[in-house]
Amino acid sequence: MADLRQRRPAGQPLREDEFALHLCAHEADAWCRWAGRRLPTEAEWECAAMTGPGFRWGQVWEWTASRFEPYPGFAPHPYRDYSQPWFGTRRVLRGASVATAPALAHARYRNFYEPHRRDILAGFRSVRMGDGSKASAV
């Protein structure tokens, strides 16, 4: 894996084993619109991570199209001020980054941030329009 501390000059392409980092949700959405694609929903991401052969994750947090909301079967973090106050005001990220504690690196773990944030190890993967079954990492 590429060294995450290494800065890349503007305009220099990434290698296939590198990930775009420090992207906000708005930049991920904009790229998807430009490419005729979309971000996966939180449910699509989890389904692919749990059942998709060859679905790799865990290098960067990945933005989804979903707002951070409670859903059936989801229990807020025991520390009440951690998740519940932020329902509806944050976007969901799934996966984990290389800096994530191993206890939190699970395909069902929900992370959330304001969509303008770029200070996290976040990137995204995209889905073909009209096809939630095939995703490619970007």
ChimeraX attribute file (.defattr): number of C-alpha atoms within 10 A of each C-alpha:
attribute: neighborCount
match mode: 1-to-1
recipient: residues
	/A:1	8
	/A:2	11
	/A:3	7
	/A:4	13
	/A:5	6
	/A:6	7
	/A:7	7
	/A:8	9
	/A:9	7
	/A:10	6
	/A:11	6
	/A:12	7
	/A:13	10
	/A:14	11
	/A:15	8
	/A:16	9
	/A:17	7
	/A:18	14
	/A:19	19
	/A:20	15
	/A:21	19
	/A:22	16
	/A:23	20
	/A:24	22
	/A:25	26
	/A:26	14
	/A:27	16
	/A:28	24
	/A:29	19
	/A:30	13
	/A:31	17
	/A:32	20
	/A:33	13
	/A:34	10
	/A:35	12
	/A:36	12
	/A:37	19
	/A:38	24
	/A:39	26
	/A:40	26
	/A:41	18
	/A:42	21
	/A:43	14
	/A:44	17
	/A:45	28
	/A:46	19
	/A:47	14
	/A:48	19
	/A:49	19
	/A:50	12
	/A:51	9
	/A:52	14
	/A:53	8
	/A:54	8
	/A:55	13
	/A:56	12
	/A:57	18
	/A:58	16
	/A:59	20
	/A:60	23
	/A:61	26
	/A:62	31
	/A:63	31
	/A:64	27
	/A:65	19
	/A:66	17
	/A:67	20
	/A:68	23
	/A:69	17
	/A:70	13
	/A:71	8
	/A:72	5
	/A:73	6
	/A:74	10
	/A:75	10
	/A:76	16
	/A:77	10
	/A:78	9
	/A:79	8
	/A:80	9
	/A:81	10
	/A:82	10
	/A:83	19
	/A:84	16
	/A:85	10
	/A:86	16
	/A:87	14
	/A:88	12
	/A:89	13
	/A:90	18
	/A:91	23
	/A:92	22
	/A:93	28
	/A:94	26
	/A:95	26
	/A:96	24
	/A:97	20
	/A:98	13
	/A:99	13
	/A:100	15
	/A:101	9
	/A:102	10
	/A:103	7
	/A:104	14
	/A:105	19
	/A:106	16
	/A:107	17
	/A:108	17
	/A:109	13
	/A:110	19
	/A:111	18
	/A:112	21
	/A:113	19
	/A:114	15
	/A:115	19
	/A:116	13
	/A:117	13
	/A:118	17
	/A:119	10
	/A:120	15
	/A:121	21
	/A:122	25
	/A:123	25
	/A:124	28
	/A:125	19
	/A:126	25
	/A:127	21
	/A:128	17
	/A:129	15
	/A:130	9
	/A:131	11
	/A:132	17
	/A:133	13
	/A:134	14
	/A:135	20
	/A:136	11
	/A:137	14
	/A:138	16
